[in-house]
Amino acid sequence: SNLYFNSNTGQLYATQFSGSGAGLSNIPASAISGGIDARPLCKQTIYSTATSFSVIGWQSGWTSAPFSVSITPTATSSKILIEGAMYADAYQYDYAFLYGIRRTIGGSDTNIVPANSGSYKQGSMAVVAPYSNLNYRTDQVTYSPYLDSPNTTSTVTYRFIIRNQTSTAYDYYINRDTFDGDNSTSRRTWSRITVTEVKS
């Protein structure tokens, strides 16, 4: 028989069953065919296109980087660890760019940016130090790991966002330098964004 009754606890045990198994609990991993996949859910986008786009000034909002990554949390209590890097060149204005993260759920956007401290101070999740050679360089904009709480089991899309600290829009060159000459001082790079579900 596939059924066993424990008269001491009043519980009925089944060694086999058919159906979805919804509502079952305390099932040992050894009883599950194929075992349990305990690996975390992890997604990554690598963006290798060398291109440029205009980044608007701080009064006008934020400009999205041309790549994103999506993840579907398995529980509303899950956290999402976000990390990544962009390799870009903004010519001599690289020091004037601000960086954040945009979370999109069901078409609704939320910008994740450090709070401003004052009327003119601007929040940024990354800072790039100017490089001494203004003609040939590709800066690395590295995002420190950030733990987000989307509170949903719907698909969540993350992308990096950028804006200029001044009121003027400037060109932003990603995965290449400004001059992009075919010589030993020019570079091509990959940018990336990685998200990992962390169960709490």
Secondary structure, DSSP 8 states (H G I E B T S, - for coil): --EEEETTTTEEEES---S--TT-----GGGSTT-------EEEEEE---EEEEE-BGGG--EEEEEEEEE--SSTT-EEEEEEEEEEE-GGGGGGEEEEEEEEETTEEEEE-----SSS----S------S-SSS--EEEEEEEEEE----SS-EEEEEEEEESSSS-EEEEESS-SS--SSTT-----EEEEEEEE--
